[in-house]
Amino acid sequence: MKMQSKYVSKKPDHNGFVCYDEVENNTWHALIERQFKIVASRACEEYLQGLEILSFSRDRIPQIPDLNLRLKKETGWQVEPVPALIGFDRFFKLLSERKFPCATFIRIPEELTYIQEPDIFHELFGHCPMLTHPVYAEFMQRYGQLGIGQPHDIQRLLARFYWFTIEFGLINTKKGLRCYGGGILSSIGETVYALEDPMVRYEKFDALNILRTPYRIDIYQPLYYVINSYESIYNVLKGDFIKLIVKSQSLPEFEPLYK
Protein backbone atom coordinates (compact mmCIF):
# COMPACT_ATOMS: atom_id res chain seq x y z
CA MET A 1 0.00 0.00 0.00
CA LYS A 2 3.02 2.24 -0.29
CA MET A 3 3.81 4.25 -3.41
CA GLN A 4 5.31 7.62 -4.18
CA SER A 5 3.25 10.52 -2.82
CA LYS A 6 3.23 14.13 -3.96
CA TYR A 7 1.63 15.15 -0.66
CA VAL A 8 3.30 15.57 2.73
CA SER A 9 1.40 14.93 5.95
CA LYS A 10 1.37 17.73 8.50
CA LYS A 11 3.12 16.93 11.75
CA PRO A 12 0.91 17.10 14.88
CA ASP A 13 2.16 19.05 17.89
CA HIS A 14 2.89 17.41 21.26
CA ASN A 15 -0.85 17.30 22.01
CA GLY A 16 -1.67 15.67 18.68
CA PHE A 17 -3.16 18.78 17.10
CA VAL A 18 -2.38 20.05 13.59
CA CYS A 19 -2.44 23.65 12.45
CA TYR A 20 -4.44 23.94 9.22
CA ASP A 21 -4.60 27.15 7.23
CA GLU A 22 -7.67 28.88 5.80
CA VAL A 23 -7.39 27.24 2.38
CA GLU A 24 -7.21 23.77 3.93
CA ASN A 25 -10.18 24.39 6.20
CA ASN A 26 -12.17 25.83 3.30
CA THR A 27 -11.38 22.70 1.28
CA TRP A 28 -12.73 20.51 4.08
CA HIS A 29 -15.85 22.68 4.27
CA ALA A 30 -16.48 22.42 0.52
CA LEU A 31 -15.97 18.65 0.53
CA ILE A 32 -18.13 17.83 3.53
CA GLU A 33 -21.00 20.17 2.63
CA ARG A 34 -21.47 18.64 -0.80
CA GLN A 35 -20.90 15.06 0.37
CA PHE A 36 -23.42 15.18 3.23
CA LYS A 37 -26.13 15.88 0.65
CA ILE A 38 -24.99 13.03 -1.58
CA VAL A 39 -24.70 10.29 1.08
CA ALA A 40 -27.95 11.07 2.90
CA SER A 41 -30.03 8.79 0.67
CA ARG A 42 -27.27 6.48 -0.53
CA ALA A 43 -25.23 5.45 2.52
CA CYS A 44 -26.15 2.53 4.76
CA GLU A 45 -27.87 3.29 8.06
CA GLU A 46 -24.83 2.20 10.10
CA TYR A 47 -22.66 4.75 8.33
CA LEU A 48 -25.19 7.55 8.80
CA GLN A 49 -25.45 6.71 12.50
CA GLY A 50 -21.66 6.85 12.69
CA LEU A 51 -21.71 10.31 11.15
CA GLU A 52 -24.02 11.47 13.91
CA ILE A 53 -21.86 9.92 16.61
CA LEU A 54 -18.63 11.46 15.32
CA SER A 55 -20.25 14.84 14.66
CA PHE A 56 -17.64 16.19 12.25
CA SER A 57 -17.11 19.93 12.11
CA ARG A 58 -18.41 21.45 8.89
CA ASP A 59 -16.15 24.50 9.03
CA ARG A 60 -12.71 23.10 9.74
CA ILE A 61 -10.71 19.90 9.58
CA PRO A 62 -11.40 17.83 12.71
CA GLN A 63 -8.57 17.36 15.17
CA ILE A 64 -7.75 13.69 15.66
CA PRO A 65 -7.51 13.81 19.50
CA ASP A 66 -11.07 15.20 19.66
CA LEU A 67 -12.35 12.58 17.23
CA ASN A 68 -10.63 9.79 19.16
CA LEU A 69 -12.55 10.63 22.32
CA ARG A 70 -15.82 9.79 20.56
CA LEU A 71 -14.51 6.86 18.55
CA LYS A 72 -12.81 5.12 21.47
CA LYS A 73 -15.96 5.41 23.56
CA GLU A 74 -17.95 3.53 20.90
CA THR A 75 -15.69 0.65 19.85
CA GLY A 76 -12.21 1.22 21.26
CA TRP A 77 -10.81 2.36 17.90
CA GLN A 78 -8.45 5.30 17.44
CA VAL A 79 -7.23 7.27 14.44
CA GLU A 80 -3.44 7.21 14.09
CA PRO A 81 -1.66 10.03 12.20
CA VAL A 82 0.77 8.64 9.61
CA PRO A 83 2.88 9.88 6.70
CA ALA A 84 1.08 10.22 3.39
CA LEU A 85 1.58 6.55 2.48
CA ILE A 86 2.71 3.59 4.59
CA GLY A 87 3.79 0.04 3.83
CA PHE A 88 1.78 -3.14 4.28
CA ASP A 89 3.52 -4.20 7.50
CA ARG A 90 2.75 -1.02 9.41
CA PHE A 91 -0.74 -0.82 7.93
CA PHE A 92 -1.73 -4.29 9.14
CA LYS A 93 -0.11 -3.80 12.54
CA LEU A 94 -2.02 -0.58 13.18
CA LEU A 95 -5.35 -2.14 12.25
CA SER A 96 -4.63 -5.12 14.50
CA GLU A 97 -4.26 -2.64 17.38
CA ARG A 98 -7.54 -0.88 16.55
CA LYS A 99 -5.69 2.10 15.13
CA PHE A 100 -6.88 3.43 11.80
CA PRO A 101 -4.02 5.08 9.84
CA CYS A 102 -4.76 8.55 8.58
CA ALA A 103 -2.58 10.95 6.63
CA THR A 104 -2.96 14.49 7.97
CA PHE A 105 -2.91 16.38 4.66
CA ILE A 106 -5.94 17.47 2.67
CA ARG A 107 -6.13 17.66 -1.12
CA ILE A 108 -5.43 20.90 -2.93
CA PRO A 109 -8.46 22.81 -4.29
CA GLU A 110 -7.53 21.82 -7.85
CA GLU A 111 -8.14 18.17 -6.92
CA LEU A 112 -11.42 18.74 -5.12
CA THR A 113 -13.35 16.22 -7.20
CA TYR A 114 -10.77 13.44 -7.36
CA ILE A 115 -7.52 12.56 -5.62
CA GLN A 116 -5.65 9.33 -6.31
CA GLU A 117 -4.25 8.88 -2.81
CA PRO A 118 -6.16 8.96 0.48
CA ASP A 119 -6.24 12.33 2.27
CA ILE A 120 -7.74 13.19 5.64
CA PHE A 121 -11.19 13.78 4.15
CA HIS A 122 -11.25 10.32 2.61
CA GLU A 123 -10.01 8.66 5.80
CA LEU A 124 -12.19 10.50 8.31
CA PHE A 125 -15.40 11.04 6.36
CA GLY A 126 -15.18 7.89 4.25
CA HIS A 127 -14.02 5.32 6.78
CA CYS A 128 -14.36 6.40 10.39
CA PRO A 129 -18.18 6.43 10.70
CA MET A 130 -18.26 2.67 10.03
CA LEU A 131 -15.72 2.11 12.82
CA THR A 132 -18.46 3.02 15.31
CA HIS A 133 -20.33 -0.16 14.35
CA PRO A 134 -19.36 -3.07 16.68
CA VAL A 135 -19.33 -5.92 14.13
CA TYR A 136 -17.57 -3.84 11.50
CA ALA A 137 -15.02 -2.72 14.10
CA GLU A 138 -14.25 -6.36 14.96
CA PHE A 139 -14.02 -7.23 11.28
CA MET A 140 -11.44 -4.48 10.69
CA GLN A 141 -9.26 -5.59 13.59
CA ARG A 142 -9.38 -9.22 12.44
CA TYR A 143 -8.40 -8.12 8.95
CA GLY A 144 -5.32 -6.38 10.36
CA GLN A 145 -4.36 -9.40 12.43
CA LEU A 146 -4.44 -11.64 9.37
CA GLY A 147 -1.97 -9.49 7.45
CA ILE A 148 0.79 -9.30 10.06
CA GLY A 149 3.94 -11.13 8.98
CA GLN A 150 2.46 -12.49 5.77
CA PRO A 151 4.56 -12.59 2.58
CA HIS A 152 3.97 -9.82 0.07
CA ASP A 153 1.91 -11.93 -2.33
CA ILE A 154 -0.55 -12.76 0.48
CA GLN A 155 -0.69 -9.14 1.63
CA ARG A 156 -1.34 -8.04 -1.94
CA LEU A 157 -4.44 -10.23 -2.12
CA LEU A 158 -5.55 -9.07 1.31
CA ALA A 159 -5.37 -5.56 -0.18
CA ARG A 160 -7.63 -6.73 -3.01
CA PHE A 161 -10.17 -7.97 -0.48
CA TYR A 162 -9.94 -4.59 1.28
CA TRP A 163 -10.60 -2.83 -2.03
CA PHE A 164 -13.85 -4.65 -2.77
CA THR A 165 -15.20 -4.47 0.78
CA ILE A 166 -13.80 -1.71 2.98
CA GLU A 167 -13.19 0.71 0.11
CA PHE A 168 -15.88 -0.14 -2.46
CA GLY A 169 -18.42 -2.37 -0.76
CA LEU A 170 -22.21 -2.22 -1.13
CA ILE A 171 -24.85 -3.77 1.13
CA ASN A 172 -28.42 -4.93 0.60
CA THR A 173 -30.83 -3.24 3.03
CA LYS A 174 -34.58 -3.01 3.54
CA LYS A 175 -34.41 0.33 1.72
CA GLY A 176 -32.47 -1.14 -1.20
CA LEU A 177 -28.83 -1.13 -2.17
CA ARG A 178 -26.65 1.18 -0.07
CA CYS A 179 -22.94 2.11 0.16
CA TYR A 180 -20.68 1.24 3.08
CA GLY A 181 -17.23 1.43 1.42
CA GLY A 182 -15.17 4.49 2.29
CA GLY A 183 -13.84 4.94 -1.23
CA ILE A 184 -17.39 5.35 -2.49
CA LEU A 185 -18.71 7.47 0.37
CA SER A 186 -15.92 10.04 0.13
CA SER A 187 -16.39 10.47 -3.64
CA ILE A 188 -19.06 12.84 -4.91
CA GLY A 189 -19.10 11.12 -8.28
CA GLU A 190 -18.84 7.46 -7.35
CA THR A 191 -21.47 7.61 -4.59
CA VAL A 192 -24.07 8.32 -7.26
CA TYR A 193 -22.47 6.21 -9.98
CA ALA A 194 -22.20 3.05 -7.85
CA LEU A 195 -25.95 2.93 -7.25
CA GLU A 196 -27.44 4.58 -10.31
CA ASP A 197 -25.32 4.02 -13.41
CA PRO A 198 -26.97 1.44 -15.69
CA MET A 199 -23.58 0.08 -16.81
CA VAL A 200 -22.52 -0.97 -13.30
CA ARG A 201 -22.32 -4.70 -12.61
CA TYR A 202 -23.22 -6.15 -9.20
CA GLU A 203 -22.15 -9.52 -7.83
CA LYS A 204 -23.11 -11.16 -4.55
CA PHE A 205 -20.32 -11.30 -1.97
CA ASP A 206 -18.00 -14.23 -2.59
CA ALA A 207 -14.56 -14.03 -1.00
CA LEU A 208 -12.88 -16.40 -3.46
CA ASN A 209 -14.25 -14.47 -6.42
CA ILE A 210 -13.09 -11.19 -4.92
CA LEU A 211 -9.57 -12.56 -4.58
CA ARG A 212 -9.59 -13.38 -8.29
CA THR A 213 -10.93 -10.00 -9.45
CA PRO A 214 -8.43 -7.41 -10.74
CA TYR A 215 -9.10 -3.71 -10.27
CA ARG A 216 -7.79 -0.26 -11.14
CA ILE A 217 -7.54 2.58 -8.65
CA ASP A 218 -7.94 5.44 -11.14
CA ILE A 219 -11.42 4.74 -12.51
CA TYR A 220 -14.95 4.30 -11.23
CA GLN A 221 -15.37 0.61 -10.51
CA PRO A 222 -17.18 -1.39 -13.20
CA LEU A 223 -18.04 -4.09 -10.63
CA TYR A 224 -19.17 -4.01 -7.00
CA TYR A 225 -19.58 -6.94 -4.61
CA VAL A 226 -22.71 -6.78 -2.46
CA ILE A 227 -23.01 -8.14 1.08
CA ASN A 228 -26.18 -8.90 3.03
CA SER A 229 -24.69 -8.22 6.47
CA TYR A 230 -21.44 -7.18 8.14
CA GLU A 231 -21.39 -10.55 9.87
CA SER A 232 -20.87 -12.16 6.46
CA ILE A 233 -17.56 -10.40 5.82
CA TYR A 234 -16.43 -10.84 9.42
CA ASN A 235 -17.25 -14.55 9.47
CA VAL A 236 -15.20 -15.28 6.36
CA LEU A 237 -12.16 -13.82 8.12
CA LYS A 238 -12.77 -15.94 11.21
CA GLY A 239 -12.29 -19.04 9.07
CA ASP A 240 -8.99 -20.03 7.43
CA PHE A 241 -8.87 -17.00 5.18
CA ILE A 242 -5.18 -17.37 4.37
CA LYS A 243 -5.91 -20.87 3.06
CA LEU A 244 -8.59 -19.33 0.84
CA ILE A 245 -6.05 -16.82 -0.47
CA VAL A 246 -3.64 -19.64 -1.29
CA LYS A 247 -6.45 -21.43 -3.12
CA SER A 248 -7.17 -18.30 -5.15
CA GLN A 249 -3.54 -18.22 -6.26
CA SER A 250 -3.97 -21.61 -7.91
CA LEU A 251 -6.87 -20.33 -9.99
CA PRO A 252 -6.82 -17.93 -12.94
CA GLU A 253 -7.82 -14.33 -12.42
CA PHE A 254 -11.06 -13.15 -13.94
CA GLU A 255 -10.90 -11.16 -17.13
CA PRO A 256 -10.76 -7.42 -16.27
CA LEU A 257 -13.95 -5.46 -16.97
CA TYR A 258 -11.89 -2.39 -17.81
CA LYS A 259 -9.42 -1.64 -20.59
Residue pairs with C-beta under 8 A, 6 or more apart in sequence:
1 85
1 86
1 87
1 88
1 91
1 159
2 85
2 86
2 87
2 88
3 85
3 117
4 85
5 83
5 84
5 85
5 117
7 84
7 103
7 105
7 107
7 117
7 119
8 83
8 84
8 105
9 81
9 82
9 83
9 84
9 103
9 104
9 105
10 18
10 19
10 20
10 104
10 105
11 18
11 104
12 18
12 64
12 81
12 104
13 19
15 65
16 63
16 64
16 65
16 81
17 63
17 64
17 65
18 61
18 63
18 64
18 81
18 104
20 28
20 60
20 61
20 106
23 109
24 61
24 106
25 59
25 60
25 61
26 109
27 106
27 107
27 108
27 109
27 112
27 121
28 57
28 60
28 61
28 106
28 120
28 121
29 58
29 59
29 60
30 109
30 112
31 112
31 121
31 125
32 56
32 58
32 121
32 125
33 58
34 188
35 125
35 185
35 186
35 188
35 191
36 51
38 188
38 191
38 192
39 47
39 48
39 51
39 179
39 185
39 191
40 48
42 178
42 179
42 191
42 192
42 195
43 51
43 178
43 179
43 180
43 185
43 191
44 171
44 173
44 178
44 179
44 180
45 173
45 175
45 178
46 129
46 130
46 132
46 133
46 136
46 180
46 230
47 129
47 130
47 179
47 180
47 185
48 129
49 129
49 132
49 133
50 128
50 129
50 130
50 131
50 132
50 133
51 129
53 70
53 74
53 129
53 132
54 67
54 70
54 71
54 128
54 129
54 132
55 70
56 62
56 124
56 125
61 106
61 120
62 124
64 79
64 81
64 102
64 104
67 79
67 124
67 128
68 78
68 79
71 77
71 78
71 79
71 128
71 131
71 132
72 78
74 131
74 132
74 137
75 98
75 131
75 132
75 133
75 134
75 137
76 98
76 137
77 98
77 99
77 100
77 131
77 137
77 140
78 98
78 99
78 100
79 99
79 100
79 102
79 123
79 124
79 128
80 94
80 99
80 100
80 101
80 102
81 102
81 103
81 104
82 90
82 94
82 101
82 102
82 103
83 103
84 103
84 105
84 117
85 103
85 117
86 101
88 147
88 152
88 155
88 159
89 148
90 101
91 101
91 144
91 147
92 144
92 145
92 146
92 147
92 148
92 150
92 155
92 158
93 144
93 148
94 100
94 101
94 144
95 101
95 140
95 141
95 143
95 144
95 145
95 147
96 141
96 144
96 145
96 147
96 148
97 144
98 137
98 140
98 141
100 123
100 127
100 128
100 131
100 140
101 123
102 120
102 123
102 124
103 117
103 118
103 119
103 120
103 123
104 120
105 119
105 120
106 119
106 120
106 121
107 115
107 119
107 121
113 188
113 189
114 187
114 189
115 122
116 217
116 218
121 186
122 182
122 183
122 186
123 182
125 185
125 186
126 181
126 182
126 183
126 184
126 185
126 186
127 166
127 182
127 186
130 136
130 180
130 182
131 137
131 140
133 230
135 230
135 231
135 234
136 180
136 230
136 234
138 234
139 230
139 233
139 234
139 237
140 166
142 234
142 237
142 238
143 158
143 161
143 162
143 166
143 237
146 158
146 237
146 241
146 242
147 154
147 155
147 158
150 158
150 242
153 249
154 242
154 245
154 246
157 211
157 245
157 248
157 249
158 245
160 210
160 211
160 213
160 215
161 207
161 210
161 211
163 183
163 215
164 210
164 213
164 215
164 224
164 225
165 181
165 205
165 210
165 225
165 227
165 233
166 181
166 182
167 181
167 182
167 183
167 184
168 181
168 183
168 184
168 194
168 221
168 224
169 179
169 180
169 181
169 184
169 224
169 225
169 226
169 227
169 233
170 177
170 178
170 179
170 180
170 181
170 184
170 194
170 195
170 202
170 224
170 225
170 226
170 227
171 177
171 178
171 179
171 180
171 226
171 227
171 228
171 229
171 230
172 226
172 227
172 228
177 195
177 202
177 226
178 195
179 185
179 191
179 194
179 195
180 227
180 230
183 190
184 190
184 191
184 194
185 191
189 220
190 220
190 221
193 200
193 220
194 200
194 220
194 221
194 224
197 220
199 222
200 221
200 222
200 223
200 224
201 222
201 223
201 224
201 257
202 223
202 224
202 225
202 226
203 209
203 223
203 224
203 225
203 226
204 225
204 226
205 225
205 226
205 227
205 228
205 232
205 233
206 225
207 236
207 241
207 244
208 244
208 247
208 248
208 251
209 225
209 254
210 225
211 244
211 245
211 248
212 248
212 251
212 252
212 253
212 254
213 223
213 225
213 253
213 254
214 253
214 254
214 256
215 221
216 256
216 258
219 258
222 257
222 258
223 257
227 233
236 244
